[in-house]
């Protein structure tokens, strides 16, 4: 019996680091490598500058910052947050911030058909990328939705937030400050 308990204890210890690695990314960390399918719509491909490709990585994006909103296609909290992020997207595409932030939604578990249907609602002005098998979602540590990440194309994570961002204006100011830093 003692051998069995020791074996269980060793097994639990060996699993602990893997569980720690599975947590969603945080500011100060480096983004895990992601290979994402290009958005289905031409406008989304153009916004991200990935026309003619079938997939892309964050390093492919020609922007100073990358804004990723991990969403669930049927997530009520994501729906609640979308008006604020529509406003944020519009603000980021004006003046000195125009073309400096690549912004897209990653639809965790969202099939191409579900993403097309979601895009047709007009709920999101920015591109939506499908992740039907949760592949990218798993690489990101399977965060609950909505989950917001702001990082550099090289992978340096500058900001993360789980849940609804209540103060979108403060987030906009933070993004502007990050852009000013360079």
C-alpha positions in Angstrom: 0.0 0.0 0.0 2.8 2.4 0.8 4.4 1.9 -2.6 1.0 2.7 -4.2 0.7 6.0 -2.2 4.3 6.9 -3.2 3.5 6.2 -6.8 0.4 8.4 -6.7 2.3 11.2 -5.0 5.1 11.1 -7.7 2.5 11.1 -10.4 0.8 14.2 -8.9 4.1 16.0 -8.6 5.0 15.2 -12.2 1.7 16.7 -13.4 2.0 19.9 -11.5 4.3 21.7 -13.9 2.1 20.8 -16.9 -0.9 22.3 -15.2 1.0 25.5 -14.5 2.0 25.8 -18.2 -1.6 25.4 -19.2 -2.7 28.6 -17.6 -3.7 31.5 -19.9 -0.9 33.9 -20.7 -0.2 37.0 -18.6 1.4 40.4 -19.1 5.2 40.0 -19.0 5.2 36.6 -20.6 5.8 35.6 -24.2 2.9 34.5 -26.4 2.9 30.9 -27.3 3.4 30.2 -31.1 0.1 30.4 -32.9 -0.7 29.5 -36.4 -4.2 30.8 -37.2 -6.4 30.5 -40.3 -6.9 33.7 -42.2 -10.3 35.3 -41.8 -12.8 34.0 -44.3 -13.9 37.4 -45.6 -11.8 39.5 -47.9 -12.2 42.6 -45.7 -10.9 40.8 -42.7 -7.9 39.5 -44.7 -7.1 43.1 -45.8 -7.4 44.5 -42.3 -4.8 42.0 -41.1 -2.7 42.2 -44.3 -2.9 38.4 -44.8 -4.5 38.3 -48.3 -3.4 35.3 -50.4 -2.4 33.2 -47.3 -4.2 30.3 -45.8 -2.8 30.8 -42.3 -0.8 33.4 -40.4 1.2 34.0 -37.2 1.3 37.1 -35.1 4.7 37.9 -36.6 3.1 38.2 -40.0 1.0 41.1 -38.9 2.4 44.5 -39.9 1.4 46.5 -36.8 3.0 47.7 -33.7 0.5 45.9 -31.4 -1.7 42.9 -31.8 -5.1 42.9 -30.0 -6.7 39.5 -29.7 -10.2 39.0 -28.2 -10.8 35.3 -27.4 -14.5 34.8 -27.8 -17.1 32.1 -27.7 -19.6 32.3 -30.6 -22.5 31.8 -28.2 -20.9 33.6 -25.2 -23.4 36.1 -23.7 -20.5 38.0 -22.0 -18.8 38.4 -25.4 -22.0 39.8 -26.8 -22.3 42.2 -23.9 -18.7 43.4 -24.5 -18.9 43.7 -28.3 -20.3 47.3 -28.4 -17.4 48.6 -26.4 -14.9 46.9 -28.5 -16.6 48.1 -31.7 -16.1 51.6 -30.4 -12.5 50.8 -29.5 -11.8 49.4 -33.0 -13.2 52.6 -34.5 -11.1 54.8 -32.3 -7.9 52.8 -33.0 -8.5 53.2 -36.7 -8.3 57.0 -36.6 -5.5 59.6 -36.3 -2.1 58.5 -34.9 -3.2 55.0 -34.0 -4.5 54.1 -37.5 -2.9 51.0 -38.9 -0.8 50.5 -35.8 -3.0 47.9 -34.0 -4.0 44.6 -35.7 -7.2 43.7 -33.9 -9.1 40.4 -34.3 -11.4 38.0 -32.5 -10.4 34.4 -32.1 -13.6 32.3 -32.0 -12.7 29.4 -29.7 -14.6 26.4 -31.0 -16.2 28.5 -33.7 -16.6 26.7 -37.1 -16.4 28.6 -40.4 -20.2 28.6 -40.7 -20.6 29.9 -37.1 -18.0 32.6 -37.7 -19.8 33.7 -41.0 -23.1 33.9 -39.1 -21.5 35.9 -36.3 -19.8 38.3 -38.7 -23.1 38.8 -40.5 -24.7 40.1 -37.3 -22.4 43.2 -37.4 -21.5 42.6 -33.8 -17.8 42.8 -34.7 -16.2 45.4 -37.0 -12.9 43.6 -36.8 -11.9 40.3 -38.3 -13.0 37.0 -36.7 -10.8 34.0 -36.9 -12.3 30.5 -36.6 -10.8 27.9 -34.2 -13.2 24.9 -34.7 -11.0 22.3 -32.9 -10.0 24.7 -30.1 -6.3 24.3 -31.3 -5.3 27.9 -30.7 -7.5 28.1 -27.6 -5.7 25.1 -26.1 -2.3 26.7 -26.9 -3.5 29.8 -25.0 -4.2 27.8 -21.9 -8.0 27.5 -22.6 -9.0 30.8 -21.1 -12.7 31.5 -20.3 -14.3 34.0 -22.6 -14.1 36.8 -23.2 -10.3 37.0 -22.8 -8.3 40.0 -24.1 -4.7 40.0 -25.0 -2.6 42.9 -26.2 0.9 41.9 -27.4 3.7 42.8 -29.8 3.9 40.8 -33.0 7.1 39.3 -31.7 5.1 37.9 -28.8 5.8 40.1 -25.8 2.5 40.2 -23.8 1.7 43.7 -22.6 -1.9 43.3 -21.3 -4.4 40.5 -20.5 -7.9 40.7 -19.1 -10.4 37.9 -18.3 -14.0 38.9 -18.6 -15.7 42.1 -19.7 -13.5 45.2 -19.9 -15.7 47.7 -18.1 -13.6 50.8 -18.9 -12.9 50.7 -22.6 -11.7 54.3 -22.5 -8.9 53.4 -20.0 -7.9 50.5 -22.3 -7.7 52.8 -25.2 -5.5 55.2 -23.3 -3.3 52.3 -22.2 -3.0 51.1 -25.8 -2.1 54.7 -26.9 0.6 54.9 -24.2 2.0 51.5 -25.3 2.1 52.8 -28.9 3.9 56.0 -27.8 6.5 53.9 -26.0 7.2 52.1 -29.2 
